[in-house]
Amino acid sequence: MVEPIILKDYIEYSSGSVVSKTLKQNPAGTITLFAFDIGQELSEHSAPFDAVVQVIEGEGHFIIAGEDHNLMEGQLIIMPANVPHAVRAGQRFKMLLTMLRA
Protein backbone atom coordinates (compact mmCIF):
# COMPACT_ATOMS: atom_id res chain seq x y z
CA MET A 1 0.00 0.00 0.00
CA VAL A 2 1.25 3.47 -0.86
CA GLU A 3 1.12 6.05 1.91
CA PRO A 4 1.82 9.79 1.68
CA ILE A 5 4.74 11.13 3.69
CA ILE A 6 5.56 14.51 5.17
CA LEU A 7 9.02 15.13 3.73
CA LYS A 8 10.51 17.27 6.49
CA ASP A 9 9.36 14.79 9.13
CA TYR A 10 10.70 11.77 7.23
CA ILE A 11 14.37 12.45 7.99
CA GLU A 12 16.07 13.66 11.18
CA TYR A 13 19.14 15.80 11.76
CA SER A 14 22.27 14.25 13.26
CA SER A 15 24.76 16.44 15.10
CA GLY A 16 27.82 17.23 12.97
CA SER A 17 26.57 15.19 10.01
CA VAL A 18 24.79 15.08 6.69
CA VAL A 19 22.08 12.41 6.73
CA SER A 20 20.61 10.98 3.54
CA LYS A 21 17.67 8.67 2.92
CA THR A 22 16.88 7.26 -0.53
CA LEU A 23 13.14 7.23 -1.17
CA LYS A 24 13.21 5.72 -4.67
CA GLN A 25 15.88 4.43 -7.02
CA ASN A 26 15.42 2.95 -10.47
CA PRO A 27 16.94 3.29 -13.97
CA ALA A 28 15.08 6.60 -14.49
CA GLY A 29 16.72 8.25 -11.48
CA THR A 30 16.77 8.63 -7.71
CA ILE A 31 14.84 10.61 -5.13
CA THR A 32 16.82 11.28 -1.95
CA LEU A 33 16.16 13.29 1.21
CA PHE A 34 19.05 15.07 2.95
CA ALA A 35 19.33 16.69 6.39
CA PHE A 36 22.37 18.95 6.90
CA ASP A 37 23.49 19.99 10.35
CA ILE A 38 24.85 23.52 10.70
CA GLY A 39 28.29 23.90 9.13
CA GLN A 40 28.08 20.71 7.07
CA GLU A 41 28.68 20.61 3.34
CA LEU A 42 29.04 18.55 0.20
CA SER A 43 32.26 19.60 -1.50
CA GLU A 44 32.31 20.64 -5.13
CA HIS A 45 31.53 17.82 -7.52
CA SER A 46 29.55 17.20 -10.69
CA ALA A 47 27.08 14.53 -11.76
CA PRO A 48 26.41 13.13 -15.23
CA PHE A 49 22.68 13.87 -14.89
CA ASP A 50 20.44 16.88 -14.26
CA ALA A 51 19.42 17.21 -10.61
CA VAL A 52 16.48 19.08 -9.09
CA VAL A 53 16.89 20.34 -5.52
CA GLN A 54 14.00 21.55 -3.39
CA VAL A 55 14.61 22.94 0.09
CA ILE A 56 11.95 21.54 2.41
CA GLU A 57 13.10 23.10 5.70
CA GLY A 58 15.43 25.95 6.58
CA GLU A 59 17.84 27.56 4.12
CA GLY A 60 20.70 26.06 2.11
CA HIS A 61 23.60 27.61 0.24
CA PHE A 62 24.33 26.22 -3.22
CA ILE A 63 27.22 27.06 -5.52
CA ILE A 64 26.51 26.06 -9.12
CA ALA A 65 29.10 26.82 -11.81
CA GLY A 66 30.68 29.33 -9.43
CA GLU A 67 27.43 31.22 -8.79
CA ASP A 68 26.00 31.51 -5.26
CA HIS A 69 22.36 30.69 -4.58
CA ASN A 70 20.63 30.82 -1.19
CA LEU A 71 17.48 28.74 -1.27
CA MET A 72 14.81 28.95 1.39
CA GLU A 73 12.06 26.50 2.28
CA GLY A 74 9.81 25.92 -0.71
CA GLN A 75 12.37 27.06 -3.30
CA LEU A 76 13.76 24.84 -6.04
CA ILE A 77 16.77 24.95 -8.36
CA ILE A 78 17.98 22.76 -11.22
CA MET A 79 21.64 21.77 -11.26
CA PRO A 80 22.60 20.91 -14.86
CA ALA A 81 24.47 17.73 -15.75
CA ASN A 82 28.27 17.91 -15.70
CA VAL A 83 28.32 21.35 -14.03
CA PRO A 84 30.34 21.64 -10.79
CA HIS A 85 28.25 22.36 -7.70
CA ALA A 86 28.58 22.36 -3.91
CA VAL A 87 26.18 22.57 -0.96
CA ARG A 88 26.77 24.29 2.40
CA ALA A 89 24.65 24.61 5.51
CA GLY A 90 24.92 27.98 7.26
CA GLN A 91 22.06 26.66 9.39
CA ARG A 92 20.34 23.31 9.64
CA PHE A 93 18.30 22.52 6.56
CA LYS A 94 16.62 19.68 4.70
CA MET A 95 16.37 19.15 0.96
CA LEU A 96 14.90 16.76 -1.56
CA LEU A 97 17.18 15.78 -4.45
CA THR A 98 15.72 14.27 -7.62
CA MET A 99 18.34 12.95 -10.03
CA LEU A 100 17.06 12.57 -13.59
CA ARG A 101 18.99 10.04 -15.65
CA ALA A 102 19.14 10.58 -19.40
KELUMMI-854731 format. One record per atom (N, C-alpha, C, CB): residue number from 1; x, y, z. Coordinates in steps of 0.001 Angstrom, whole numbers, plus 500000, padded with zeros to 6 digits. Glycine has a CB too. Layout:
+-----+--------+--------+--------+
: num :   east :  north :     up :
+-----+--------+--------+--------+
: NUM :      X :      Y :      Z :
...
+-----+--------+--------+--------+
% end
This chain:
+-----+--------+--------+--------+
: num :   east :  north :     up :
+-----+--------+--------+--------+
:   1 : 500840 : 498815 : 500000 :
:   1 : 500000 : 500000 : 500000 :
:   1 : 500887 : 501250 : 500000 :
:   1 : 499043 : 499997 : 501224 :
:   2 : 500502 : 502224 : 499235 :
:   2 : 501253 : 503472 : 499139 :
:   2 : 500671 : 504474 : 500126 :
:   2 : 501220 : 504039 : 497690 :
:   3 : 501545 : 505060 : 500917 :
:   3 : 501121 : 506046 : 501913 :
:   3 : 501826 : 507372 : 501664 :
:   3 : 501412 : 505540 : 503347 :
:   4 : 501135 : 508497 : 501808 :
:   4 : 501817 : 509790 : 501683 :
:   4 : 502769 : 510008 : 502863 :
:   4 : 500785 : 510944 : 501606 :
:   5 : 503808 : 510798 : 502617 :
:   5 : 504743 : 511127 : 503694 :
:   5 : 504878 : 512642 : 503780 :
:   5 : 506135 : 510458 : 503459 :
:   6 : 505241 : 513098 : 504957 :
:   6 : 505565 : 514508 : 505168 :
:   6 : 507082 : 514592 : 505096 :
:   6 : 504998 : 515063 : 506558 :
:   7 : 507590 : 515172 : 504020 :
:   7 : 509022 : 515125 : 503735 :
:   7 : 509892 : 515587 : 504901 :
:   7 : 509320 : 515966 : 502533 :
:   8 : 509610 : 516748 : 505460 :
:   8 : 510511 : 517272 : 506488 :
:   8 : 510457 : 516469 : 507787 :
:   8 : 510173 : 518719 : 506776 :
:   9 : 509434 : 515651 : 507949 :
:   9 : 509356 : 514786 : 509131 :
:   9 : 509916 : 513397 : 508873 :
:   9 : 507923 : 514670 : 509596 :
:  10 : 510293 : 513106 : 507633 :
:  10 : 510702 : 511767 : 507229 :
:  10 : 512200 : 511512 : 507416 :
:  10 : 510330 : 511542 : 505791 :
:  11 : 512937 : 512559 : 507741 :
:  11 : 514373 : 512450 : 507994 :
:  11 : 514722 : 513353 : 509168 :
:  11 : 515209 : 512831 : 506726 :
:  12 : 515679 : 512903 : 509990 :
:  12 : 516074 : 513657 : 511180 :
:  12 : 517504 : 514173 : 511029 :
:  12 : 515950 : 512781 : 512446 :
:  13 : 517788 : 515272 : 511711 :
:  13 : 519142 : 515800 : 511759 :
:  13 : 519995 : 514916 : 512666 :
:  13 : 519147 : 517269 : 512256 :
:  14 : 521305 : 514917 : 512399 :
:  14 : 522269 : 514252 : 513265 :
:  14 : 523405 : 515236 : 513497 :
:  14 : 522789 : 512899 : 512638 :
:  15 : 523761 : 515444 : 514743 :
:  15 : 524762 : 516441 : 515104 :
:  15 : 526068 : 516213 : 514346 :
:  15 : 525016 : 516413 : 516612 :
:  16 : 526552 : 517280 : 513679 :
:  16 : 527817 : 517235 : 512965 :
:  16 : 527823 : 516377 : 511713 :
:  16 : 528857 : 516753 : 513870 :
:  17 : 526642 : 516122 : 511144 :
:  17 : 526566 : 515193 : 510011 :
:  17 : 525627 : 515671 : 508909 :
:  17 : 526118 : 513836 : 510494 :
:  18 : 525766 : 515009 : 507768 :
:  18 : 524790 : 515077 : 506689 :
:  18 : 524142 : 513699 : 506641 :
:  18 : 525455 : 515481 : 505293 :
:  19 : 522825 : 513670 : 506763 :
:  19 : 522083 : 512413 : 506727 :
:  19 : 521338 : 512340 : 505399 :
:  19 : 521094 : 512297 : 507939 :
:  20 : 521366 : 511162 : 504775 :
:  20 : 520605 : 510984 : 503538 :
:  20 : 519739 : 509742 : 503640 :
:  20 : 521547 : 510885 : 502319 :
:  21 : 518613 : 509791 : 502944 :
:  21 : 517675 : 508671 : 502919 :
:  21 : 517104 : 508576 : 501511 :
:  21 : 516533 : 508847 : 503986 :
:  22 : 517392 : 507468 : 500826 :
:  22 : 516881 : 507263 : 499470 :
:  22 : 515427 : 506816 : 499540 :
:  22 : 517739 : 506218 : 498703 :
:  23 : 514565 : 507563 : 498855 :
:  23 : 513141 : 507233 : 498828 :
:  23 : 512795 : 506321 : 497661 :
:  23 : 512308 : 508503 : 498754 :
:  24 : 513487 : 506521 : 496529 :
:  24 : 513211 : 505724 : 495331 :
:  24 : 514446 : 505726 : 494449 :
:  24 : 511976 : 506275 : 494553 :
:  25 : 514767 : 504535 : 493922 :
:  25 : 515880 : 504429 : 492983 :
:  25 : 515507 : 503418 : 491915 :
:  25 : 517202 : 504019 : 493707 :
:  26 : 515652 : 503846 : 490649 :
:  26 : 515415 : 502950 : 489525 :
:  26 : 516202 : 503486 : 488330 :
:  26 : 513880 : 502831 : 489197 :
:  27 : 516141 : 502823 : 487179 :
:  27 : 516935 : 503287 : 486032 :
:  27 : 516622 : 504722 : 485577 :
:  27 : 516720 : 502355 : 484877 :
:  28 : 515444 : 505242 : 485906 :
:  28 : 515079 : 506604 : 485505 :
:  28 : 515707 : 507668 : 486399 :
:  28 : 513574 : 506759 : 485519 :
:  29 : 516116 : 507286 : 487624 :
:  29 : 516725 : 508251 : 488523 :
:  29 : 516568 : 507875 : 489982 :
:  29 : 516137 : 509601 : 488290 :
:  30 : 516889 : 508839 : 490846 :
:  30 : 516773 : 508633 : 492288 :
:  30 : 516105 : 509837 : 492929 :
:  30 : 518157 : 508383 : 492922 :
:  31 : 515433 : 509569 : 494046 :
:  31 : 514845 : 510614 : 494874 :
:  31 : 515407 : 510402 : 496275 :
:  31 : 513250 : 510570 : 494857 :
:  32 : 516118 : 511421 : 496783 :
:  32 : 516816 : 511279 : 498052 :
:  32 : 516557 : 512491 : 498936 :
:  32 : 518323 : 511093 : 497824 :
:  33 : 516285 : 512239 : 500204 :
:  33 : 516159 : 513295 : 501213 :
:  33 : 517510 : 513501 : 501884 :
:  33 : 515065 : 512939 : 502271 :
:  34 : 517837 : 514752 : 502212 :
:  34 : 519051 : 515075 : 502948 :
:  34 : 518699 : 515978 : 504122 :
:  34 : 520096 : 515751 : 502026 :
:  35 : 519412 : 515798 : 505233 :
:  35 : 519327 : 516692 : 506394 :
:  35 : 520751 : 517112 : 506745 :
:  35 : 518610 : 515991 : 507625 :
:  36 : 521040 : 518405 : 506632 :
:  36 : 522366 : 518955 : 506898 :
:  36 : 522374 : 519630 : 508263 :
:  36 : 522782 : 519955 : 505793 :
:  37 : 523301 : 519258 : 509114 :
:  37 : 523488 : 519990 : 510355 :
:  37 : 524251 : 521274 : 510033 :
:  37 : 524248 : 519124 : 511418 :
:  38 : 524171 : 522248 : 510908 :
:  38 : 524846 : 523520 : 510697 :
:  38 : 526341 : 523288 : 510446 :
:  38 : 524637 : 524452 : 511914 :
:  39 : 526880 : 523992 : 509443 :
:  39 : 528293 : 523904 : 509125 :
:  39 : 528688 : 522738 : 508229 :
:  39 : 529052 : 523820 : 510369 :
:  40 : 527766 : 521861 : 507919 :
:  40 : 528085 : 520709 : 507071 :
:  40 : 528016 : 521089 : 505596 :
:  40 : 527126 : 519542 : 507361 :
:  41 : 528670 : 520298 : 504758 :
:  41 : 528675 : 520614 : 503336 :
:  41 : 528938 : 519374 : 502501 :
:  41 : 529718 : 521679 : 503032 :
:  42 : 528613 : 519497 : 501234 :
:  42 : 529041 : 518546 : 500204 :
:  42 : 530013 : 519323 : 499333 :
:  42 : 527811 : 517952 : 499357 :
:  43 : 531244 : 518868 : 499259 :
:  43 : 532257 : 519597 : 498501 :
:  43 : 531929 : 519596 : 497012 :
:  43 : 533641 : 518988 : 498736 :
:  44 : 532595 : 520479 : 496295 :
:  44 : 532307 : 520643 : 494869 :
:  44 : 532492 : 519322 : 494125 :
:  44 : 533212 : 521729 : 494258 :
:  45 : 531524 : 519028 : 493302 :
:  45 : 531530 : 517819 : 492476 :
:  45 : 530589 : 518057 : 491302 :
:  45 : 531101 : 516547 : 493303 :
:  46 : 530530 : 517114 : 490399 :
:  46 : 529555 : 517195 : 489312 :
:  46 : 528934 : 515821 : 489148 :
:  46 : 530214 : 517685 : 487974 :
:  47 : 527803 : 515780 : 488481 :
:  47 : 527083 : 514534 : 488238 :
:  47 : 526752 : 514463 : 486750 :
:  47 : 525783 : 514441 : 489116 :
:  48 : 526672 : 513261 : 486200 :
:  48 : 526410 : 513132 : 484771 :
:  48 : 524945 : 513351 : 484374 :
:  48 : 526840 : 511780 : 484317 :
:  49 : 524108 : 513700 : 485356 :
:  49 : 522676 : 513865 : 485108 :
:  49 : 522181 : 515179 : 485698 :
:  49 : 521882 : 512684 : 485698 :
:  50 : 521095 : 515718 : 485141 :
:  50 : 520440 : 516878 : 485744 :
:  50 : 519907 : 516489 : 487124 :
:  50 : 519287 : 517408 : 484833 :
:  51 : 519931 : 517450 : 488037 :
:  51 : 519418 : 517213 : 489391 :
:  51 : 518539 : 518388 : 489800 :
:  51 : 520585 : 517015 : 490411 :
:  52 : 517410 : 518073 : 490403 :
:  52 : 516485 : 519082 : 490906 :
:  52 : 516561 : 519063 : 492427 :
:  52 : 515018 : 518824 : 490404 :
:  53 : 516815 : 520222 : 493024 :
:  53 : 516890 : 520336 : 494483 :
:  53 : 515761 : 521233 : 494956 :
:  53 : 518273 : 520897 : 494942 :
:  54 : 515038 : 520752 : 495970 :
:  54 : 514001 : 521555 : 496610 :
:  54 : 514287 : 521594 : 498105 :
:  54 : 512572 : 520980 : 496323 :
:  55 : 514417 : 522792 : 498652 :
:  55 : 514614 : 522944 : 500090 :
:  55 : 513259 : 522766 : 500767 :
:  55 : 515251 : 524339 : 500442 :
:  56 : 513213 : 521844 : 501739 :
:  56 : 511947 : 521541 : 502411 :
:  56 : 511907 : 522051 : 503853 :
:  56 : 511705 : 520046 : 502396 :
:  57 : 513064 : 522496 : 504361 :
:  57 : 513096 : 523102 : 505700 :
:  57 : 514376 : 523917 : 505828 :
:  57 : 513011 : 522010 : 506828 :
:  58 : 514266 : 525114 : 506364 :
:  58 : 515432 : 525952 : 506582 :
:  58 : 515906 : 526648 : 505318 :
:  58 : 516545 : 525132 : 507148 :
:  59 : 517225 : 526848 : 505245 :
:  59 : 517839 : 527556 : 504121 :
:  59 : 519189 : 526919 : 503815 :
:  59 : 518002 : 529078 : 504433 :
:  60 : 519439 : 526651 : 502530 :
:  60 : 520701 : 526058 : 502108 :
:  60 : 521431 : 526962 : 501138 :
:  60 : 520466 : 524699 : 501475 :
:  61 : 522745 : 526823 : 501129 :
:  61 : 523596 : 527614 : 500243 :
:  61 : 524154 : 526687 : 499169 :
:  61 : 524752 : 528320 : 501037 :
:  62 : 523919 : 527042 : 497907 :
:  62 : 524330 : 526223 : 496775 :
:  62 : 525239 : 527048 : 495876 :
:  62 : 523097 : 525696 : 495987 :
:  63 : 526328 : 526438 : 495443 :
:  63 : 527223 : 527062 : 494481 :
:  63 : 527160 : 526200 : 493230 :
:  63 : 528704 : 527194 : 495037 :
:  64 : 526680 : 526788 : 492142 :
:  64 : 526514 : 526065 : 490882 :
:  64 : 527271 : 526830 : 489806 :
:  64 : 524996 : 525899 : 490504 :
:  65 : 528262 : 526177 : 489202 :
:  65 : 529104 : 526816 : 488186 :
:  65 : 529690 : 528136 : 488698 :
:  65 : 528293 : 527063 : 486904 :
:  66 : 530071 : 528153 : 489978 :
:  66 : 530685 : 529333 : 490573 :
:  66 : 529723 : 530418 : 491025 :
:  66 : 531620 : 529911 : 489616 :
:  67 : 528421 : 530226 : 490793 :
:  67 : 527427 : 531220 : 491205 :
:  67 : 526767 : 530800 : 492516 :
:  67 : 526358 : 531411 : 490105 :
:  68 : 526614 : 531765 : 493441 :
:  68 : 525997 : 531514 : 494739 :
:  68 : 524480 : 531616 : 494659 :
:  68 : 526532 : 532493 : 495778 :
:  69 : 523814 : 530695 : 495333 :
:  69 : 522357 : 530692 : 495419 :
:  69 : 521956 : 530312 : 496842 :
:  69 : 521730 : 529707 : 494376 :
:  70 : 521206 : 531163 : 497509 :
:  70 : 520631 : 530824 : 498810 :
:  70 : 519178 : 530446 : 498578 :
:  70 : 520757 : 532016 : 499834 :
:  71 : 518845 : 529217 : 498913 :
:  71 : 517477 : 528738 : 498727 :
:  71 : 516812 : 528566 : 500069 :
:  71 : 517453 : 527416 : 497944 :
:  72 : 515592 : 529066 : 500166 :
:  72 : 514805 : 528948 : 501387 :
:  72 : 513736 : 527887 : 501197 :
:  72 : 514169 : 530303 : 501769 :
:  73 : 513127 : 527497 : 502299 :
:  73 : 512063 : 526496 : 502282 :
:  73 : 511058 : 526800 : 501178 :
:  73 : 511355 : 526438 : 503643 :
:  74 : 510772 : 525779 : 500364 :
:  74 : 509811 : 525925 : 499288 :
:  74 : 510421 : 526316 : 497960 :
:  74 : 508803 : 526921 : 499666 :
:  75 : 511716 : 526686 : 497956 :
:  75 : 512367 : 527061 : 496703 :
:  75 : 513059 : 525859 : 496068 :
:  75 : 513379 : 528189 : 496940 :
:  76 : 513228 : 525939 : 494750 :
:  76 : 513761 : 524844 : 493955 :
:  76 : 514780 : 525397 : 492970 :
:  76 : 512629 : 524088 : 493215 :
:  77 : 515794 : 524582 : 492653 :
:  77 : 516768 : 524952 : 491635 :
:  77 : 517162 : 523692 : 490870 :
:  77 : 518021 : 525642 : 492271 :
:  78 : 517526 : 523878 : 489606 :
:  78 : 517979 : 522760 : 488781 :
:  78 : 519488 : 522888 : 488609 :
:  78 : 517247 : 522735 : 487388 :
:  79 : 520197 : 521819 : 488935 :
:  79 : 521638 : 521767 : 488743 :
:  79 : 521888 : 520961 : 487467 :
:  79 : 522372 : 521131 : 489994 :
:  80 : 522403 : 521600 : 486415 :
:  80 : 522597 : 520911 : 485139 :
:  80 : 523652 : 519805 : 485206 :
:  80 : 522986 : 521909 : 484079 :
:  81 : 523498 : 518820 : 484348 :
:  81 : 524468 : 517726 : 484250 :
:  81 : 525857 : 518265 : 483953 :
:  81 : 524047 : 516725 : 483165 :
:  82 : 526855 : 517632 : 484561 :
:  82 : 528273 : 517910 : 484303 :
:  82 : 528726 : 519318 : 484684 :
:  82 : 528559 : 517690 : 482860 :
:  83 : 527953 : 520009 : 485496 :
:  83 : 528315 : 521348 : 485969 :
:  83 : 528724 : 521235 : 487441 :
:  83 : 527120 : 522367 : 485785 :
:  84 : 529907 : 521730 : 487817 :
:  84 : 530340 : 521642 : 489213 :
:  84 : 529382 : 522375 : 490147 :
:  84 : 531748 : 522210 : 489364 :
:  85 : 529121 : 521742 : 491295 :
:  85 : 528252 : 522355 : 492303 :
:  85 : 528677 : 521885 : 493692 :
:  85 : 526757 : 522006 : 492040 :
:  86 : 528294 : 522665 : 494691 :
:  86 : 528582 : 522356 : 496091 :
:  86 : 527393 : 522812 : 496929 :
:  86 : 529911 : 523045 : 496570 :
:  87 : 527284 : 522245 : 498135 :
:  87 : 526178 : 522574 : 499038 :
:  87 : 526770 : 522853 : 500413 :
:  87 : 525112 : 521412 : 499101 :
:  88 : 526299 : 523935 : 501052 :
:  88 : 526767 : 524290 : 502395 :
:  88 : 525580 : 524653 : 503282 :
:  88 : 527776 : 525468 : 502334 :
:  89 : 525707 : 524322 : 504544 :
:  89 : 524645 : 524614 : 505511 :
:  89 : 525118 : 525674 : 506500 :
:  89 : 524217 : 523327 : 506263 :
:  90 : 524669 : 526928 : 506295 :
:  90 : 524925 : 527984 : 507261 :
:  90 : 524037 : 527817 : 508488 :
:  90 : 524702 : 529357 : 506626 :
:  91 : 522983 : 527061 : 508311 :
:  91 : 522063 : 526663 : 509387 :
:  91 : 521560 : 525269 : 509018 :
:  91 : 520854 : 527704 : 509566 :
:  92 : 520913 : 524612 : 509958 :
:  92 : 520339 : 523306 : 509645 :
:  92 : 519311 : 523453 : 508526 :
:  92 : 519691 : 522671 : 510903 :
:  93 : 519345 : 522513 : 507581 :
:  93 : 518304 : 522522 : 506561 :
:  93 : 518118 : 521125 : 505975 :
:  93 : 518647 : 523527 : 505451 :
:  94 : 516961 : 520941 : 505355 :
:  94 : 516621 : 519679 : 504698 :
:  94 : 516280 : 519952 : 503244 :
:  94 : 515438 : 518973 : 505416 :
:  95 : 516659 : 518990 : 502382 :
:  95 : 516375 : 519155 : 500960 :
:  95 : 515991 : 517821 : 500346 :
:  95 : 517584 : 519753 : 500226 :
:  96 : 515263 : 517921 : 499248 :
:  96 : 514895 : 516765 : 498444 :
:  96 : 515660 : 516871 : 497132 :
:  96 : 513338 : 516691 : 498204 :
:  97 : 516411 : 515829 : 496784 :
:  97 : 517185 : 515779 : 495552 :
:  97 : 516565 : 514750 : 494615 :
:  97 : 518671 : 515441 : 495841 :
:  98 : 516233 : 515176 : 493408 :
:  98 : 515721 : 514270 : 492383 :
:  98 : 516720 : 514265 : 491239 :
:  98 : 514290 : 514696 : 491890 :
:  99 : 517363 : 513121 : 491037 :
:  99 : 518344 : 512954 : 489966 :
:  99 : 517639 : 512341 : 488766 :
:  99 : 519548 : 512064 : 490427 :
: 100 : 517726 : 513014 : 487626 :
: 100 : 517060 : 512573 : 486408 :
: 100 : 518074 : 511983 : 485444 :
: 100 : 516304 : 513736 : 485749 :
: 101 : 518039 : 510701 : 485260 :
: 101 : 518986 : 510043 : 484349 :
: 101 : 518522 : 510187 : 482911 :
: 101 : 519146 : 508552 : 484707 :
: 102 : 519473 : 510406 : 482008 :
: 102 : 519145 : 510583 : 480598 :
: 102 : 518714 : 509258 : 479978 :
: 102 : 520344 : 511166 : 479833 :
+-----+--------+--------+--------+
% end
